[in-house]
Amino acid sequence: MNSQHTEHASAPRERVVAIVGRPNVGKSALFNRVARQRVAIVHDEPGVTRDRLAREVEHDGQRFLLVDTGGIAPVRAASAQSTIESGTRSQVDAALGDAASVVLTVDAMHGLHPMDAEVAHLVRQSGLPCVCAANKCDLEQHEARVHEFNALGFKVFPVSAEHDRGMGPLLDEVLGTLPPTLPEPTIAKPLRVAVVGRPNAGKSAYINRLLNSERVIVSEIPGTTRDSVEIPFTIGRGEQARHYTLIDTAGMRHVHKIDSSVERFSHFRAEKTVATADICLLVMDATVGPTVQDKHIAALIQEHKKGCVIIVNKWDLAIAQNLTQTQYEPSLRREVQFMNHCPVVFVSAKDGYNVRRSVEVVDRVAGNVNAKLPTGLLNRVLETAASRIAPTSGHGKQFRFYYAVQTGAAPVSLRLYCNDPRIPKKQYTDYLIRSLRENFELEGAPVQIFYRARSRPGRESQGQS
């Protein structure tokens, strides 16, 4: 099975616009305004955006890929933040390498800054066409210092990302710098795969190893990833290719340990990513085992009924501690029994151990999440299970199963017609779901059952999976 990192499906590489600038000039606010949604975290603290964020956007009927980047600042040698700053700079360089056009964002309220000139020099070295967005011109009187930015050598547009002022002329100019729109390939909508876990479990390192590129910033400092970073990813080639979007998320600490508003935004964004994902990869640190917070994140995945693969990372360190998979996995499954239907893969992002196998498992779980169960076999499996165990109500009324139909996938959803939907409780629903998993190999896939009375279709209750 081949895996490869691919370009964005519907906005080719040639129609990519990168937003660059020094920290805290409003790049993320500009990105959100053009994207028409709150994608990037916006905060007064400098350096909130670190990785590249990308969204397909549209203006005047034309689509292109817009990329937000971290603020470019001088790298402070031997400082605690130097790794992150150099990583941010490398992400900006990579964004410029992919882009066809650049929007240099500056702060009109503060006027020309020496770092603006340094960023402009970086853009000129790239040879890309560029326009300058003089941001924070909320009112006309705020444009008093806009003329200072003419010294950068690019056409300047006074705008206010926060108040949607002056955006039209800016985007019109950007469109004029892009190559013609190419015909869009027709491919299935990519499945969204969220990589989640506690801070410093190795999520970004795992993704980088998976993609064979330094696509997201990796640092020993917990909490390096702030936004949910999306990366297109393809398994296979040609018509048989399966398309995914990998989403690197911020490390999720327990809510009571969150000590900043930025981290609170990041935590909220990570939770939202779980809610909108198709599959979650729960990354755990092998050296500390499943923690209380790992269980909280697993419960969140289960609550949202998402497909899941458990990735036990840093297995190279576990081997050094003389741990074995045959010892580790039973203990892990005892700790998170409610996730026993999920496959476990032991990996090392550092040396690449089992990373390729994890891709194969993700691909298999993706198929399970979207499984279409044959109606005849589905009913035979449930009929056999119901004949073995049939619960009764408190008044002695016995549960009778009539037939079932599949009503949806992702999660696999079944409507089960019976004599009385009030009789089966969660324990019995879990028993039926285990029977389905055993017969249909639904490893990693969420399953939910809705009961309905055959003679009284208005009454329905949901079994918990």
C-alpha positions in Angstrom: 0.0 0.0 0.0 1.5 3.3 -1.1 1.1 6.5 0.9 1.9 9.9 -0.3 1.4 13.6 0.6 -0.7 15.2 -2.1 -1.5 18.8 -3.1 -4.9 20.2 -2.2 -7.5 18.5 -4.3 -9.6 21.4 -5.7 -7.2 24.3 -5.5 -4.0 23.3 -7.4 -0.6 24.3 -6.1 -0.4 27.1 -8.7 -3.3 29.0 -7.2 -2.0 29.4 -3.6 -1.8 32.7 -1.8 0.4 33.0 1.3 -0.3 35.6 4.1 3.0 36.7 5.7 4.1 39.4 8.1 5.7 40.0 11.5 3.8 38.9 14.6 0.6 40.5 15.7 -0.3 42.5 12.6 -3.6 40.7 12.1 -2.6 38.0 9.6 -5.0 35.4 11.2 -7.8 38.0 11.3 -7.3 38.6 7.6 -7.2 34.9 7.0 -10.5 34.4 8.9 -12.1 37.3 7.0 -11.3 35.9 3.6 -12.2 32.4 4.7 -15.5 33.7 6.1 -15.1 31.6 9.2 -13.1 31.6 12.4 -10.4 29.1 11.4 -7.2 30.6 12.8 -7.0 31.6 16.5 -7.0 35.4 16.9 -5.4 36.8 20.1 -3.4 39.8 21.2 -0.5 37.6 22.3 2.2 37.6 19.6 3.1 34.3 17.9 -0.2 32.5 18.4 -0.1 31.1 14.9 2.9 28.8 14.4 2.1 26.2 11.7 0.7 26.8 8.3 -3.1 26.9 8.1 -4.8 26.4 4.7 -8.4 26.9 3.5 -9.9 26.9 0.0 -11.6 30.3 -0.4 -13.6 32.0 -3.1 -13.7 35.6 -4.3 -15.6 36.9 -7.3 -16.4 33.4 -8.5 -12.7 32.3 -8.4 -11.3 29.8 -6.0 -7.8 29.6 -4.5 -6.0 28.2 -1.5 -5.2 30.7 1.2 -2.4 29.9 3.6 -1.9 31.7 7.0 1.6 31.6 8.5 3.2 32.4 11.8 4.7 35.8 12.4 8.3 36.3 11.3 10.5 37.5 14.1 14.3 37.4 14.7 15.4 34.0 16.0 16.8 34.4 19.5 19.7 32.1 19.8 19.8 29.8 22.8 16.4 30.9 24.1 13.6 28.6 25.2 11.6 29.7 22.2 14.3 29.5 19.5 13.2 26.1 18.3 9.6 27.3 17.8 10.7 30.5 16.2 13.0 28.8 13.7 10.3 26.2 13.1 7.8 29.0 12.4 10.3 30.6 10.0 10.8 27.3 8.1 7.0 27.0 7.8 6.9 30.5 6.2 9.7 29.5 3.8 7.7 26.4 2.9 4.5 28.4 2.3 6.4 30.8 0.0 7.8 27.7 -1.8 4.2 26.5 -2.5 2.7 29.9 -3.2 1.9 31.8 -6.5 1.2 35.1 -4.7 1.8 36.8 -1.4 -0.1 39.2 0.8 2.3 41.0 3.1 0.3 42.2 6.1 1.4 45.2 8.1 0.0 47.2 11.0 -1.2 50.6 9.8 -1.8 51.9 13.4 1.9 51.5 14.3 3.4 52.5 10.9 6.5 51.0 9.2 8.5 48.6 11.5 12.0 47.4 10.7 10.7 43.8 10.7 8.2 44.8 8.0 11.2 45.6 5.8 12.9 42.3 6.6 9.8 40.3 5.7 9.5 42.4 2.5 13.1 41.4 1.7 12.2 37.8 2.2 9.3 38.1 -0.2 11.4 39.8 -2.9 13.9 37.0 -2.6 11.1 34.6 -3.5 10.4 36.4 -6.7 6.6 36.1 -6.1 4.1 38.9 -6.9 3.0 40.6 -3.7 0.5 43.1 -2.4 0.6 44.9 0.9 -2.4 44.8 3.2 -2.1 47.8 5.6 -4.4 46.2 8.3 -6.3 47.8 11.2 -7.6 50.8 9.2 -10.9 50.5 11.0 -11.7 54.1 10.2 -10.6 56.5 7.4 -8.5 58.5 9.9 -6.5 55.4 10.6 -5.0 55.6 7.1 -2.7 58.5 8.0 0.4 56.4 8.1 -0.4 54.0 5.2 1.9 56.0 2.9 5.0 54.8 5.0 4.5 51.3 3.6 5.2 52.5 0.0 8.9 52.1 0.9 8.4 48.3 0.9 8.0 48.5 -2.9 4.6 46.8 -3.2 1.1 48.2 -3.9 -0.5 49.1 -0.6 -4.2 48.6 0.3 -5.6 50.0 3.5 -7.9 47.4 5.0 -9.6 46.3 8.2 -9.9 42.6 8.6 -11.9 43.0 11.8 -14.5 45.3 10.2 -14.4 44.0 6.6 -13.2 47.3 5.2 -11.3 47.5 1.9 -11.1 43.7 1.4 -12.7 43.8 -2.1 -10.0 45.9 -3.9 -7.3 43.9 -2.1 -8.7 40.5 -3.3 -9.3 41.8 -6.8 -5.6 42.7 -7.0 -4.6 39.3 -5.6 -6.7 37.5 -8.2 -4.9 39.4 -10.9 -1.6 37.8 -9.8 -2.8 34.2 -10.0 -2.6 31.8 -13.0 -5.9 30.8 -14.7 -8.2 28.4 -12.9 -7.6 24.8 -14.0 -10.3 22.2 -14.4 -11.1 20.5 -11.0 -10.6 16.8 -10.7 -13.6 14.9 -9.4 -12.7 12.9 -6.3 -14.6 11.7 -3.3 -14.7 14.0 -0.4 -11.6 13.3 1.8 -12.2 11.6 5.1 -11.1 13.8 8.0 -8.6 12.1 10.3 -7.9 14.0 13.6 -4.7 13.3 15.5 -5.5 14.0 19.1 -3.9 13.4 22.5 -2.3 15.0 25.5 0.5 17.7 25.1 3.8 16.3 24.1 2.5 12.8 23.3 4.2 13.1 19.8 1.3 14.0 17.6 3.2 16.4 15.3 6.2 14.1 15.2 4.0 11.2 14.2 2.4 13.3 11.4 5.8 14.4 10.1 7.1 10.8 10.0 3.9 9.8 8.3 4.3 12.4 5.6 8.1 12.1 5.4 8.3 15.9 5.8 8.6 18.5 8.5 5.1 19.6 7.8 4.2 20.7 11.3 6.5 22.1 14.0 7.9 19.7 16.5 9.4 20.9 19.8 10.1 19.4 23.2 8.1 22.3 24.6 4.5 21.1 25.3 1.8 23.0 23.6 3.7 23.9 20.4 0.7 23.2 18.2 -2.0 25.8 18.8 -4.4 25.6 15.8 -5.8 22.5 14.2 -3.5 22.1 11.1 -5.0 20.3 8.1 -2.8 18.4 5.6 -4.2 16.6 2.5 -3.1 12.9 2.4 -3.7 10.1 -0.2 -3.3 6.4 0.1 -2.9 4.6 -3.2 -3.0 5.9 -6.8 -5.3 6.6 -9.6 -9.0 5.8 -9.4 -8.4 3.5 -6.4 -6.8 6.2 -4.3 -8.4 7.0 -1.0 -8.2 10.7 0.0 -7.8 11.9 3.6 -7.3 15.2 5.4 -4.9 14.7 8.4 -5.6 17.2 11.2 -2.9 17.9 13.8 -4.5 19.4 16.9 -3.3 21.1 20.1 -2.5 18.9 23.0 -5.5 18.6 25.2 -4.8 19.1 28.9 -7.5 18.7 31.6 -9.7 21.9 31.6 -8.7 22.6 35.2 -5.1 22.9 34.2 -5.6 25.3 31.4 -3.9 28.6 32.4 -4.3 30.9 29.4 -7.0 32.1 27.0 -4.9 31.0 24.0 -4.7 27.4 25.4 -8.4 27.6 26.1 -9.1 28.5 22.5 -6.8 25.7 21.4 -8.6 23.2 23.6 -11.9 24.3 22.2 -10.6 24.0 18.7 -9.3 20.5 19.3 -12.7 19.4 20.7 -14.5 20.9 17.7 -12.1 19.0 15.4 -13.0 15.7 17.1 -16.7 16.6 16.6 -16.2 17.2 12.9 -13.7 14.4 12.1 -14.5 11.0 10.6 -11.7 9.1 12.4 -9.6 10.0 15.4 -6.1 8.8 16.1 -5.6 8.9 19.8 -1.9 9.3 20.4 -0.6 8.1 23.8 2.9 8.3 25.3 4.1 4.7 25.9 6.4 5.8 28.7 3.6 7.0 30.9 0.8 4.7 29.9 -2.9 5.7 29.6 -3.5 8.6 31.9 -6.7 10.1 33.3 -6.6 12.7 30.5 -6.1 10.0 27.9 -9.3 8.4 29.1 -11.1 11.8 29.0 -10.1 12.2 25.3 -11.1 8.7 24.5 -14.5 9.4 26.1 -14.8 12.5 24.0 -14.2 10.4 20.9 -16.8 7.9 22.0 -19.3 10.6 22.8 -19.1 12.0 19.3 -19.2 8.4 17.8 -16.1 8.6 15.8 -13.9 5.9 14.3 -10.8 5.5 16.4 -7.3 4.0 16.2 -5.1 4.1 19.4 -1.5 5.0 18.6 0.9 4.2 21.3 3.9 6.4 20.5 7.5 6.5 21.7 7.7 2.7 21.6 11.5 3.0 21.2 11.7 4.4 24.7 9.4 1.7 26.0 11.7 -1.0 24.5 14.6 0.6 26.4 12.5 0.1 29.6 12.2 -3.6 28.6 8.5 -3.4 27.9 6.8 -5.7 25.4 3.6 -5.3 23.4 2.2 -8.6 24.8 2.6 -7.1 28.3 1.5 -3.6 27.5 -1.7 -4.1 25.4 -3.7 -6.2 27.9 -3.0 -3.6 30.6 -4.0 -0.8 28.2 -7.2 -2.4 27.3 -8.1 -2.9 31.0 -7.6 0.8 31.6 -9.8 1.9 28.6 -12.3 -1.0 28.3 -14.9 1.1 26.6 -12.5 1.5 23.7 -11.7 -2.3 23.3 -13.2 -2.3 19.8 -10.4 0.1 18.6 -7.2 -1.3 17.2 -3.9 -0.5 19.0 -0.7 0.2 17.0 2.6 0.6 18.7 4.8 3.2 16.9 7.9 5.2 17.2 7.7 8.6 15.4 11.4 9.0 16.1 12.7 5.9 14.1 9.6 5.2 12.0 8.7 1.8 13.7 5.2 0.7 12.6 4.2 4.1 11.2 3.5 2.5 7.8 1.4 -0.2 9.5 -0.6 2.5 11.3 -1.5 3.9 7.9 -2.9 0.5 6.8 -4.9 0.3 10.1 -6.3 3.8 9.5 -7.3 2.8 6.0 -9.0 -0.4 7.3 -10.9 1.5 10.0 -12.0 4.1 7.4 -13.6 1.3 5.4 -15.3 -0.1 8.6 -16.7 3.4 9.5 -18.4 3.6 6.2 -19.4 -0.1 6.0 -22.7 -1.1 4.2 -24.0 -4.2 6.0 -26.0 -6.7 3.8 -29.6 -6.6 5.0 -30.1 -10.4 4.9 -26.9 -11.2 6.8 -27.5 -8.3 9.2 -30.9 -9.7 10.2 -29.6 -13.2 10.6 -26.9 -12.0 12.9 -29.3 -10.0 15.1 -31.9 -12.8 15.0 -29.3 -15.3 16.3 -28.2 -12.9 19.0 -31.8 -12.2 20.1 -32.6 -15.9 20.2 -29.7 -16.5 22.6 -30.6 -13.7 25.0 -33.9 -11.9 25.1 -34.5 -9.4 27.9 -37.8 -8.9 29.7 -39.5 -5.9 31.0 -40.2 -5.3 34.7 -43.7 -6.7 34.1 -42.4 -9.9 32.5 -42.9 -8.8 28.9 -40.3 -10.5 26.7 -38.3 -8.6 24.0 -39.1 -9.7 20.4 -36.9 -8.8 17.5 -38.6 -8.5 14.1 -36.1 -7.1 11.6 -33.5 -4.4 11.2 -32.3 -2.0 8.5 -29.2 0.1 8.2 -30.0 3.8 8.1 -26.6 5.3 7.8 -22.8 5.1 8.1 -20.1 7.1 9.9 -21.3 6.1 12.4 -22.9 2.7 11.3 -26.5 3.3 12.3 -29.2 0.6 12.5 -33.0 0.8 13.1 -34.2 -2.3 14.8 -37.9 -3.0 14.8 -39.2 -4.9 17.8 -42.3 -5.3 20.0 -41.4 -2.7 22.6 -38.4 -0.3 22.4 -38.6 0.3 26.2 -37.4 -3.2 27.1 -33.7 -3.3 25.8 -31.3 -1.3 28.0 -27.7 -0.2 27.4 -26.3 -3.6 28.5 -28.4 -5.4 25.9 -27.6 -2.9 23.2 -23.9 -3.4 23.9 -24.4 -7.1 23.6 -26.0 -6.7 20.1 -23.2 -4.4 19.0 -20.6 -6.9 20.1 -22.3 -9.5 18.0 -22.3 -7.2 15.0 -18.6 -6.4 15.5 -17.7 -10.1 15.6 -19.6 -11.0 12.4 -18.8 -7.9 10.3 -15.3 -7.1 11.5 -16.2 -3.5 12.5 -12.9 -2.8 14.2 -12.6 0.8 15.3 -16.0 1.8 13.9 -18.8 3.3 16.1 -22.1 1.5 15.9 -25.4 2.8 17.2 -28.8 1.1 17.3 -32.2 2.8 17.4 -35.2 0.8 18.5 -38.6 1.2 17.0 -42.0 -0.5 17.6 -43.2 -2.1 14.5 -46.9 -1.4 15.3 -46.2 2.1 16.8 -43.4 3.7 14.7 -43.7 7.0 16.6 -42.0 5.5 19.6 -38.2 5.2 19.4 -35.3 5.1 21.8 -31.6 5.0 21.2 -29.2 2.3 22.5 -25.8 3.6 23.6 -22.7 2.3 21.9 
